[in-house]
Amino acid sequence: MPFSQNNRNDRATAAPPKQTMTRKRITMQRRKALLAAHDALAILATACVLVAGFPSVALAYVDPSVMTYTIQALAGVAVALSAVLGVAFRRSRRALMRLLHIDENSGKYVEGDVHPIDPSEPGAAELLAAADDAARRRRNDSGPSPQTRTLNWSQRLIRSAVASLFTIGTLFVLPPLEIVGGTTSGLLFDLFAIVPLVTAFGVALAVLCALGLALLRGRAFDIGIGVMVAIGLGAYLQAMLMNAMLPVADGTSLDLSQFASITVISTIVWIAIIAAALWVALKHVRVERAATMVIAVGLVIVQGVGAASLIAHHTPSEDQRRATVTATREGLYTLSKSDNVVVFVLDTYDARYLNEVLEENPAALDEFSGFTYFRNATPSMVPTRYGIPFLLTGRAPDGTQTFTDFTQTWFEKSHFLSDIQNAGYTLGVYSDSMGTDVVNAEPYVMNIHERRASSMDPGQMLKVLIRVSLYRDMPWALKPWFWFTTDDLNRAFSSGGPEEERPYTVDDAHFFEGLQGQGLSLNNEGKSFRFIHLLGPHKPYTLDANGNTPGGETSLTEQAQGTLKIVDEYLRQMKELGIYDNATILVTADHGNWQLSPEGITEPTSVIMLVKPAENSEEAAQPLQTSDVPTGHLDYAATVIDAVGGDGSSYGTPIFEVTDEARPRFYWSTTTDYHEDMDWTQYEIDGDVLDWNDWKATGTVIEIPNKNRPLDE
């Protein structure tokens, strides 16, 4: 049965009295501004609720059965709060419109009283004709559908700016700030070093994108905005929900075959988001225009609050001091005319790797005349962030202190560097893995000091930060294209300014290039101590067997040989300068092969230990000797102090005084959940370091309560 009727609530016939307008003295523009402020406040309140949904992590055990009910309860609360927020927003908006005398039905068609028409009644035909005429007039008066209504330049520019700010901020501003701000070790620079660069780049790129989008018209503009916001939303969801398994940037190439499930899931999610955006833009423009702005504005506020909190709560005291004090390249290629002690630390160089190199190339150590290769050498700590501090202090945990107590006094309770300095040596320490302890080494080391000028190459740093951002926020299938390492960031930070003022980074190819080009020279130091940390056979594998970088990925064995070639060249130049015979030289590793897993180690690990004492020319010319005495890092500090003329016995036994007698040696392995350090577990080795049967756990475990999430090892 037909119904009637629809009436238009026309502003011309329903305008408020003029005296009311005068009495309120509120123009329509001001009313709209107040209404917009109310809407913005509602969005801000919603964003604050969303921010509260992502609190800081609290570590605790919760029974799974209890957790199930907790999740259900929280889900119910979330639904209830959403409903309450929606109702509160709508009612408060209506109340505000009444106070401002705004008719929300102004200019709209409002259905009037409806009643059935009985065709048999008198006048039914006239009523039906009138209803048809009213519907026809409404259709003609309504003009183009809101879905096809074009936007003017200013409207397009505003929408483009909001969408661009959201997507560019999500992709290129937030990731570098969160990654660098949340990294406690491995980087040569602090969060505040990149904030101006990242912010300026983000603003400039957002402006360019906004202007470009605003040039589009009609359907093309709606599609462009939809795709732009879809990319930002995909990146946001990727970082929030689909990166839990993302490995640390330790140089290992990303093998997607190990992450097949999440790769497929993230690909499907991304395709679905972009496809949905295109479909809505083509079929439901009005919905698309509203949804894109709500998503963009809401997540800009959420992420903006997070970024502001990150910067505001970032404690600059230790980190910023650490960022201004650094180990530079000063004195890297110089040695004393008389007495020299040189320590090479080849990262991750396990004795098994060297044995494989010697099987493939028996002449690999021919340049190591006067050396002894100690084949039964145990490491002390792992990974690099613990191995390097051990080698610079001679201190390992004894199991009686907590993790915090030990690490906070690691350097303070050591006299290793000061004993070398007191023996008359000028110290040069070249490593980028000292963390905040670089400040503690500063008083004793000539090349560690505050940077005198910025060494960052903005262009190079920006390129690396873009890779870092896309590596985090792109779907898994695209991540290998943006693969990076911590060393890439450090190199970008240290690639500007005078060579000697640049921060030292572990870059074997760069070190070799300087060694071949600049070469070793003699300085005016009475005695020189040099501690040089190289990448060794640590991933990524980029060196060939001759120490060159052919491009692309090489192999572990090739890089292990290539690193030895670099040391070969250093030794050869020492011989040419006539300072080789009287020098003490140690070539070791910070640690050997490391099994990164929550289960701990299941096979032995070792370090190379090649030592040459100060000798006469005849002794220094002898071919490499080998020894299987039970030694390792426990004898490292005593060997160095003995070489500089100090009391080595106060640190243990110098390596050339170790006998064949059995002796227990101890190793601290770090257990990790792939992202955070969990504990130090002690192992005792009594016998052959390469025989797993001679290893056993002592039962001593030091928990790491303040868990690190390092960018790499």
C-alpha positions in Angstrom: 0.0 0.0 0.0 1.5 3.4 -0.9 2.5 5.9 1.8 2.7 9.6 2.0 4.4 12.0 2.5 8.0 13.5 2.4 8.5 17.2 3.2 11.6 19.3 2.8 12.7 21.2 5.9 13.8 24.2 3.9 16.0 26.8 5.6 14.0 29.6 3.9 10.8 28.5 5.6 12.3 27.4 8.9 14.8 30.1 9.6 15.1 31.2 13.3 13.8 34.7 14.2 16.2 37.5 13.4 16.0 38.8 16.9 17.3 35.4 18.2 20.3 35.6 15.9 21.0 39.1 17.1 20.6 38.2 20.8 23.1 35.2 20.5 25.6 37.2 18.4 27.0 34.0 17.1 27.7 33.9 13.4 27.2 30.7 11.4 31.0 30.5 11.0 31.6 30.6 14.7 28.9 28.0 15.3 30.6 25.7 12.8 33.9 26.3 14.5 32.5 25.3 17.9 31.0 22.2 16.4 34.3 21.3 14.7 36.1 21.8 18.0 33.6 19.4 19.7 34.2 16.8 17.0 38.0 17.2 17.3 37.7 16.8 21.1 35.7 13.6 20.6 38.4 12.2 18.2 41.1 13.2 20.7 39.2 11.4 23.5 38.9 8.3 21.4 42.6 8.5 20.5 43.5 8.7 24.2 41.5 5.6 24.9 43.4 3.8 22.0 46.7 5.0 23.4 45.7 3.6 26.8 45.3 0.3 25.0 49.0 0.0 24.3 50.7 0.4 27.8 54.2 -0.4 28.7 55.0 -4.1 28.9 54.6 -5.6 32.4 56.4 -8.9 32.8 54.5 -11.4 35.0 53.2 -14.9 35.0 49.4 -15.3 34.5 47.7 -18.7 34.6 46.4 -19.4 31.1 42.9 -20.3 32.3 42.6 -17.0 34.1 44.0 -15.2 31.1 41.2 -16.6 28.9 38.5 -15.1 31.1 40.5 -11.9 31.4 40.6 -11.5 27.7 36.9 -12.1 27.4 36.2 -9.6 30.2 38.5 -7.0 28.6 36.8 -7.5 25.2 33.4 -6.9 26.8 34.7 -3.7 28.5 36.1 -2.5 25.2 32.7 -3.0 23.4 30.9 -1.3 26.3 33.2 1.6 26.3 32.9 2.0 22.5 29.1 2.1 22.8 29.3 4.6 25.7 31.7 6.8 23.7 29.5 6.7 20.7 26.3 7.6 22.6 28.1 10.3 24.6 29.5 11.9 21.4 26.1 11.9 19.6 24.1 13.3 22.6 26.7 15.9 23.4 26.7 17.0 19.8 22.9 17.3 19.7 22.9 19.3 22.9 25.6 21.6 21.5 23.6 22.1 18.3 20.5 23.0 20.3 22.4 25.6 22.3 23.8 27.1 19.2 20.3 27.1 17.5 21.6 24.9 14.7 18.9 22.8 12.9 20.6 19.6 12.0 17.9 18.9 9.5 18.5 22.2 7.7 18.8 21.6 3.9 17.8 18.0 4.2 14.7 16.0 3.3 12.9 14.9 6.4 10.2 12.4 6.2 7.0 13.8 7.6 3.9 12.0 9.0 3.3 8.8 7.0 -0.1 7.2 6.5 -1.5 4.7 4.1 -3.6 5.7 1.1 -6.7 3.6 0.3 -7.3 3.7 -3.4 -11.0 3.3 -2.9 -11.3 6.4 -0.8 -12.3 9.7 -2.4 -9.3 11.8 -3.4 -6.9 8.9 -3.4 -5.8 9.6 -6.9 -5.0 13.2 -6.1 -3.0 12.2 -3.1 -0.9 9.7 -5.1 -0.2 12.2 -7.8 0.9 14.8 -5.1 3.2 12.2 -3.6 4.7 11.4 -7.0 5.2 15.2 -7.7 6.9 15.7 -4.3 9.3 12.8 -4.9 10.0 14.1 -8.4 10.8 17.6 -7.0 13.0 16.2 -4.3 15.0 14.3 -6.9 15.4 17.3 -9.1 16.2 19.6 -6.2 18.8 17.4 -4.6 21.3 17.8 -7.5 24.3 15.5 -7.8 24.7 12.7 -5.3 27.2 13.4 -2.5 29.1 10.4 -3.8 29.8 12.2 -7.1 30.1 15.8 -5.8 33.5 17.3 -6.6 35.7 18.9 -4.0 37.3 22.3 -4.5 41.1 22.9 -4.3 41.1 23.8 -0.6 39.1 20.8 0.4 41.3 18.5 -1.7 44.4 20.0 -0.2 43.2 19.6 3.4 42.3 16.0 2.8 45.6 15.3 1.1 47.5 16.9 3.9 45.8 14.7 6.5 46.3 11.5 4.5 50.0 12.4 3.7 50.8 13.3 7.3 49.4 10.0 8.5 51.1 7.8 5.9 54.5 9.5 5.8 54.6 9.8 9.5 53.8 6.1 9.9 56.3 5.0 7.3 59.2 7.3 7.6 59.1 9.2 10.9 57.9 6.9 13.6 60.0 3.8 12.8 63.5 5.5 13.0 62.5 7.3 16.2 61.1 4.1 17.9 64.0 1.8 16.7 66.8 4.2 17.7 65.1 5.4 20.8 64.5 1.8 22.0 68.0 0.6 21.3 70.3 0.4 24.3 73.5 -0.8 22.6 75.2 -1.1 19.3 74.7 2.4 18.0 77.2 5.3 17.9 74.5 7.9 18.1 71.5 8.9 20.2 67.8 9.5 19.4 68.3 13.2 19.5 70.9 13.0 16.7 68.3 12.0 14.2 65.1 13.8 15.3 65.7 17.0 13.3 66.7 15.1 10.2 63.8 12.6 10.3 61.3 15.4 11.2 62.4 17.7 8.4 62.4 14.9 5.8 58.9 13.7 7.0 57.4 17.2 6.7 59.0 17.9 3.3 57.8 14.6 1.9 54.3 15.0 3.4 54.0 18.4 1.8 55.1 17.1 -1.6 52.7 14.2 -1.4 49.8 16.5 -0.3 50.4 18.9 -3.2 50.6 16.0 -5.7 47.4 14.4 -4.5 45.6 17.7 -4.4 46.3 18.1 -8.2 44.1 15.1 -8.8 40.4 15.6 -9.4 37.2 13.5 -9.1 37.4 9.8 -8.9 41.2 9.8 -9.3 41.6 12.0 -6.2 39.4 9.6 -4.1 41.3 6.6 -5.3 44.6 8.4 -4.5 43.5 9.3 -1.0 42.2 5.8 -0.4 45.4 4.1 -1.5 47.5 6.5 0.5 45.6 5.9 3.7 45.5 2.1 3.0 49.3 2.0 2.8 49.6 3.9 6.1 47.1 1.6 7.7 48.9 -1.5 6.4 52.2 -0.2 7.7 50.6 0.5 11.1 49.1 -3.0 11.4 52.3 -4.6 10.2 54.4 -2.9 12.9 51.8 -3.5 15.6 50.7 -7.1 14.9 52.8 -8.8 12.3 56.4 -8.2 13.3 56.7 -10.3 16.4 59.0 -12.8 14.7 61.2 -10.2 13.0 64.8 -11.1 13.8 67.4 -8.6 15.1 69.6 -6.9 12.6 72.8 -8.8 13.3 73.9 -9.1 9.7 72.1 -12.4 9.0 70.2 -12.3 5.7 66.4 -12.6 6.1 65.4 -16.1 4.9 61.7 -16.0 4.2 61.5 -19.7 4.0 61.8 -19.7 7.8 58.9 -17.3 8.1 56.6 -18.7 5.5 53.3 -18.5 7.5 53.7 -14.9 8.6 54.8 -14.0 5.1 51.6 -15.4 3.6 49.5 -13.8 6.3 51.0 -10.3 6.0 50.7 -10.5 2.2 47.0 -11.4 2.4 46.3 -8.6 4.9 48.1 -6.0 2.7 46.3 -7.1 -0.4 42.9 -7.1 1.4 43.5 -3.5 2.8 44.4 -2.0 -0.5 41.7 -3.9 -2.4 39.1 -2.8 0.1 40.3 0.8 -0.2 39.9 0.7 -4.0 36.5 -1.0 -3.9 35.1 1.6 -1.4 36.6 4.5 -3.4 34.9 3.2 -6.6 31.6 2.1 -5.1 31.0 4.2 -2.0 32.8 7.5 -2.3 31.0 9.1 0.6 31.9 6.3 3.0 35.5 6.3 1.7 35.9 10.1 2.3 34.7 9.8 5.8 36.5 6.6 6.7 39.9 7.8 5.4 39.8 11.0 7.4 38.7 9.2 10.6 41.4 6.6 10.3 44.1 9.2 9.4 43.2 11.7 12.0 42.8 9.1 14.7 46.1 7.3 14.1 48.0 10.6 13.7 46.9 11.5 17.2 47.6 8.1 18.6 51.1 7.9 17.0 51.8 11.6 17.7 51.2 11.0 21.4 53.5 8.0 21.3 56.3 9.9 19.6 56.0 12.8 22.0 56.1 10.5 24.9 59.1 8.7 23.5 61.0 11.9 23.1 59.9 13.4 26.4 60.8 10.3 28.4 64.0 9.6 26.6 66.7 10.0 29.3 69.6 11.8 27.7 72.0 11.7 30.6 73.8 8.5 29.8 72.8 8.0 26.2 73.5 11.5 25.1 76.8 11.5 26.9 77.6 8.2 25.2 76.6 9.7 21.9 79.0 12.6 22.2 81.9 10.5 23.5 83.1 8.1 20.9 86.1 6.1 19.8 87.5 7.9 16.8 89.9 6.7 14.1 92.7 8.8 15.5 96.0 6.9 15.6 94.5 3.8 14.0 97.4 3.4 11.6 100.3 4.5 13.8 102.6 2.6 16.1 105.6 3.3 18.4 109.2 3.1 17.2 110.1 0.9 20.1 107.5 -1.0 22.1 104.1 -2.1 20.8 101.3 -4.4 22.1 98.6 -5.0 19.4 95.4 -6.9 20.0 93.2 -7.9 17.1 89.7 -9.0 17.9 88.1 -10.7 15.0 84.4 -10.9 15.7 82.9 -14.4 16.0 86.1 -16.2 14.9 85.6 -19.7 16.2 88.6 -22.0 16.3 86.6 -24.4 14.1 86.4 -21.7 11.4 90.2 -21.3 11.4 90.6 -25.1 11.2 88.4 -25.1 8.1 90.4 -22.2 6.6 93.6 -24.1 7.2 92.2 -27.3 5.6 91.3 -25.3 2.5 94.4 -23.1 2.5 97.3 -24.5 4.6 99.3 -21.3 3.8 96.7 -19.0 5.4 98.9 -18.3 8.5 102.3 -18.1 6.7 102.7 -14.4 7.6 102.2 -15.2 11.3 105.9 -16.0 12.0 106.9 -16.1 15.6 103.2 -16.9 16.6 101.8 -19.8 18.5 98.3 -21.0 17.7 96.6 -22.1 20.9 94.0 -24.6 19.6 92.3 -25.4 22.9 91.1 -21.8 23.8 87.8 -21.1 25.5 85.8 -17.9 25.2 84.5 -16.0 28.2 81.3 -14.2 27.3 78.9 -13.8 24.4 77.7 -11.9 22.5 79.8 -8.8 21.5 78.1 -6.4 23.9 79.5 -8.6 26.7 82.6 -10.0 25.0 84.2 -6.6 24.2 83.8 -5.2 27.8 85.4 -8.4 29.1 88.4 -8.0 26.8 88.8 -4.3 27.9 88.5 -5.0 31.6 89.6 -8.6 32.2 86.5 -9.1 34.4 84.0 -11.9 34.1 81.1 -12.6 36.5 81.8 -14.9 39.4 78.2 -15.8 40.0 77.8 -13.9 43.3 76.6 -10.6 41.9 73.4 -9.7 40.2 73.4 -8.7 36.5 72.8 -5.1 37.3 75.4 -4.9 40.1 78.1 -6.4 37.8 77.4 -4.5 34.7 77.2 -1.1 36.4 80.6 -1.6 37.9 82.2 -3.6 35.1 84.8 -0.9 34.2 84.8 0.9 37.6 86.2 -2.2 39.4 88.8 -3.0 36.7 92.3 -1.7 36.6 93.2 -3.2 33.2 93.3 -0.1 31.1 94.9 2.0 33.9 97.6 -0.6 34.4 98.5 -0.5 30.7 98.5 3.3 30.9 100.6 3.3 34.0 103.2 1.1 32.3 103.9 4.0 29.9 101.7 3.0 27.0 99.5 5.3 24.9 96.2 3.4 24.4 94.2 3.4 21.2 91.0 1.4 21.4 89.0 0.9 18.2 85.6 -0.6 18.6 82.0 0.5 18.3 80.7 -2.1 20.8 81.5 -0.5 24.2 78.1 0.9 24.8 77.8 3.6 27.5 81.1 2.2 29.0 82.9 4.2 26.4 82.7 7.0 28.9 84.5 4.9 31.5 87.3 4.1 29.1 87.8 7.8 28.1 90.3 8.8 30.8 92.8 6.1 29.6 92.4 6.0 25.8 93.7 8.7 23.6 91.2 8.3 20.7 88.1 8.3 22.9 86.8 11.8 23.5 83.9 14.0 22.8 83.3 14.6 19.1 84.6 18.0 18.1 82.3 18.2 15.1 79.4 16.4 13.6 80.5 13.4 11.6 77.1 12.4 10.2 76.4 12.4 6.5 72.8 13.5 6.4 72.1 12.1 2.9 73.7 8.8 3.7 72.0 8.6 7.1 68.6 9.4 5.5 69.0 6.6 2.9 69.8 4.0 5.7 66.9 5.3 7.9 64.5 4.9 5.0 65.7 1.3 4.6 65.3 0.8 8.3 61.7 2.1 8.2 60.6 0.1 5.2 62.3 -3.1 6.6 60.1 -2.7 9.7 56.8 -1.6 8.1 56.6 -3.3 4.8 55.0 -6.8 4.4 57.3 -9.7 5.0 57.5 -10.5 1.3 59.2 -7.2 0.6 61.5 -7.0 3.7 64.5 -8.6 2.1 64.7 -5.6 -0.3 65.3 -3.3 2.6 67.6 -5.5 4.7 70.1 -3.6 6.8 72.6 -4.0 9.6 73.5 -1.9 12.6 76.9 -1.2 10.9 75.1 0.5 8.1 73.7 3.0 10.5 77.0 3.5 12.3 78.8 4.0 9.0 76.3 6.6 7.9 76.8 8.4 11.2 80.6 8.3 10.9 81.1 9.0 7.2 81.5 12.7 7.3 84.2 15.1 8.6 88.0 14.6 8.8 89.1 11.0 8.7 90.8 11.0 12.1 87.8 12.7 13.8 85.3 10.2 12.5 83.9 7.6 14.9 85.4 4.2 14.4 83.1 1.6 13.0 83.7 -2.1 12.6 84.1 -2.1 8.8 86.8 -4.5 7.6 86.8 -3.3 4.0 87.2 0.3 5.1 90.0 -0.6 7.5 91.8 -2.6 4.8 91.4 0.3 2.3 93.1 2.7 4.8 95.8 0.2 5.6 96.6 -0.3 1.9 96.3 3.4 1.0 97.6 5.3 4.0 99.6 2.4 5.5 101.2 2.1 8.9 103.5 4.9 10.1 105.6 5.6 13.2 104.3 8.0 15.9 106.1 9.9 18.7 104.6 7.7 21.4 107.1 6.1 23.7 105.0 2.9 23.8 101.8 2.1 21.9 98.9 -0.2 22.8 96.3 -0.9 20.1 93.1 -2.8 20.4 91.5 -3.2 17.0 88.0 -4.8 16.6 87.2 -6.2 13.2 84.1 -7.9 11.9 85.9 -11.2 11.1 83.6 -14.0 10.0 80.5 -12.4 11.5 77.6 -12.0 9.2 77.0 -10.4 6.7 79.5 -12.2 4.5 80.8 -9.6 2.0 84.6 -10.2 1.9 86.3 -12.6 -0.5 89.4 -14.7 0.4 91.6 -11.7 -0.5 89.9 -9.2 1.8 88.1 -7.5 -1.0 84.4 -6.8 -1.5 83.4 -8.2 -4.9 79.7 -7.3 -4.4 77.0 -9.6 -3.3 77.2 -12.2 -0.6 80.2 -14.5 -0.1 80.6 -17.3 2.4 81.8 -17.7 6.0 85.0 -19.4 5.0 85.8 -16.8 2.3 85.3 -14.0 4.8 87.3 -15.8 7.5 90.2 -16.0 5.0 89.7 -12.4 3.9 90.0 -11.1 7.5 93.2 -13.0 8.0 94.5 -11.3 4.8 93.9 -8.0 6.4 95.8 -9.0 9.5 98.5 -10.4 7.2 98.9 -7.0 5.6 99.2 -5.3 9.0 101.9 -7.7 10.1 103.8 -7.3 6.8 103.9 -3.6 7.2 105.1 -3.9 10.8 108.0 -6.0 9.5 108.8 -3.4 6.9 108.9 -0.7 9.6 111.2 -2.9 11.7 108.9 -3.0 14.7 107.6 -6.5 14.3 110.2 -8.5 16.3 109.9 -6.6 19.6 106.1 -6.4 19.5 103.6 -8.5 21.3 100.6 -9.3 19.1 97.4 -11.2 20.1 94.8 -12.2 17.6 91.6 -13.5 19.2 87.8 -13.1 19.0 85.2 -11.6 21.3 83.4 -14.9 21.1 83.0 -17.9 18.8 79.9 -19.4 17.2 76.8 -18.3 19.2 73.6 -20.3 19.2 70.9 -17.7 19.5 68.0 -19.5 21.1 65.9 -19.7 24.3 67.1 -23.3 24.8 70.7 -22.4 25.3 73.7 -24.0 23.6 73.8 -27.6 22.4 77.3 -27.7 20.9 80.8 -26.3 21.9 82.0 -22.9 21.0 85.6 -21.6 21.0 87.8 -18.7 20.0 91.0 -18.3 18.0 94.0 -17.5 20.1 97.2 -16.6 18.2 99.9 -15.0 20.3 103.3 -13.6 19.4 105.5 -12.4 22.3 108.3 -9.8 22.1 111.2 -11.7 20.6 114.6 -11.4 18.9 114.7 -11.4 15.1 115.6 -15.1 14.9 112.6 -16.2 17.1 110.3 -13.8 15.3 111.2 -15.4 12.0 110.2 -19.0 13.1 107.2 -20.6 11.5 103.9 -20.7 13.3 103.8 -23.1 16.3 100.8 -24.9 17.7 99.8 -25.7 21.3 96.9 -27.7 22.9 97.4 -26.5 26.5 94.0 -25.6 28.2 93.9 -21.9 27.9 91.6 -19.2 26.5 90.2 -15.8 27.5 90.9 -16.5 31.2 94.6 -16.0 30.4 94.1 -13.0 28.1 94.3 -10.2 30.6 97.4 -11.7 32.4 99.1 -12.1 29.0 98.5 -8.4 28.1 99.6 -7.0 31.4 102.7 -9.2 31.4 103.5 -8.0 27.9 103.4 -4.3 29.0 105.7 -5.0 31.9 103.1 -5.2 34.6 102.2 -7.9 37.2 100.4 -10.4 35.0 99.9 -12.8 38.0 97.4 -10.4 39.5 95.1 -11.2 36.6 95.8 -14.9 36.3 98.4 -16.9 34.3 100.1 -15.5 31.2 99.4 -17.8 28.3 103.0 -18.9 27.8 103.2 -20.1 31.4 100.1 -22.4 31.0 101.0 -26.1 31.2 99.3 -29.3 29.9 97.9 -29.9 33.3 94.1 -30.2 33.3 92.3 -27.1 34.5 88.6 -26.1 34.6 87.7 -23.1 32.5 84.4 -21.3 32.6 82.2 -19.7 29.9 79.1 -17.5 30.3 76.5 -18.1 27.6 73.7 -15.7 27.1 70.2 -17.2 26.7 67.9 -15.1 24.5 64.3 -15.3 23.2 65.6 -14.0 19.8 64.9 -10.4 20.9 65.8 -10.0 24.5 68.5 -11.3 26.8 67.1 -13.6 29.4 70.0 -14.8 31.5 73.7 -15.7 31.7 74.3 -19.4 32.1 77.7 -20.7 33.3 79.4 -23.7 31.7 82.5 -25.5 32.8 85.0 -26.9 30.2 87.4 -29.5 31.5 89.3 -31.0 28.5 89.0 -30.2 24.8 87.0 -27.1 24.1 85.8 -28.6 20.8 84.5 -31.8 22.5 80.9 -31.3 23.8 81.4 -34.2 26.2 83.9 -32.0 28.1 81.3 -29.3 28.7 78.8 -29.2 31.5 76.4 -26.6 33.0 77.4 -25.6 36.5 73.9 -24.7 37.5 74.9 -21.0 38.1 72.5 -18.7 36.3 72.4 -14.9 36.5 69.0 -13.5 35.5 68.9 -10.4 33.4 65.9 -8.5 34.9 66.1 -5.3 32.9 65.8 -7.0 29.6 67.7 -5.5 26.6 66.2 -5.3 23.2 69.3 -4.6 21.2 69.3 -3.7 17.6 72.0 -6.3 17.1 74.4 -8.3 19.1 
